[in-house]
Amino acid sequence: MKIIVGLGNPGAKYETTRHNVGWLALDRMIEDWKATGPTTKNQAEVWTASVGGEKALLVKPQTFMNLSGRAVAPLMQFYKCETSDLIVIHDELDLAPATLKIKTGGGNGGHNGLKSIDECIGKNDYHRIRIGIGHPRDFIPQMDVADWVLSQFPQNECDALDPLLDRVRDATVLVMRGDLKKAMNDFNQKTSKETKEA
């Protein structure tokens, strides 16, 4: 079984903010995979789906972003899942908008949701699907990062979200199958920092 976690903040005012793009991706999978739910377990909304014959839990922590691990760790313990069974989908400042990148393990890059998960499960070698939201320095340099991630997507980025969410869904399927090399080859894109240095 796999646990697929979309990171975000609960509440209507956060629904379409950049920080909640993990939830938007999860919504696409819930719809396309005809997942059943939600049930409330361990401070999370949980849907169940079968993907290629494998059971998947689709999880939206209801703890707010910086406490996400408190929802994820008990689920992993209850279902006896390893970190290799965990896929976390989240927003990424260092990726250009409407791009994505897959990685396994590594640092949290200052992301509070990942920090919390690392602290609560005691490991960081799970899979991440990072969805680019861009950095304010490239668009509105005077804007604080916290204000940027909690701001709404502008219309041009909303238009790009639909095909992007399909790509995230397809990348998730490959990661679930254990075909990480293909997932990375097919979906990884350079970070904005890498693009500038190229």
Order of alpha helices (4+ residues) and beta strands (2+ residues): beta-alpha-beta-beta-beta-alpha-beta-beta-alpha-beta-alpha-alpha-alpha-alpha
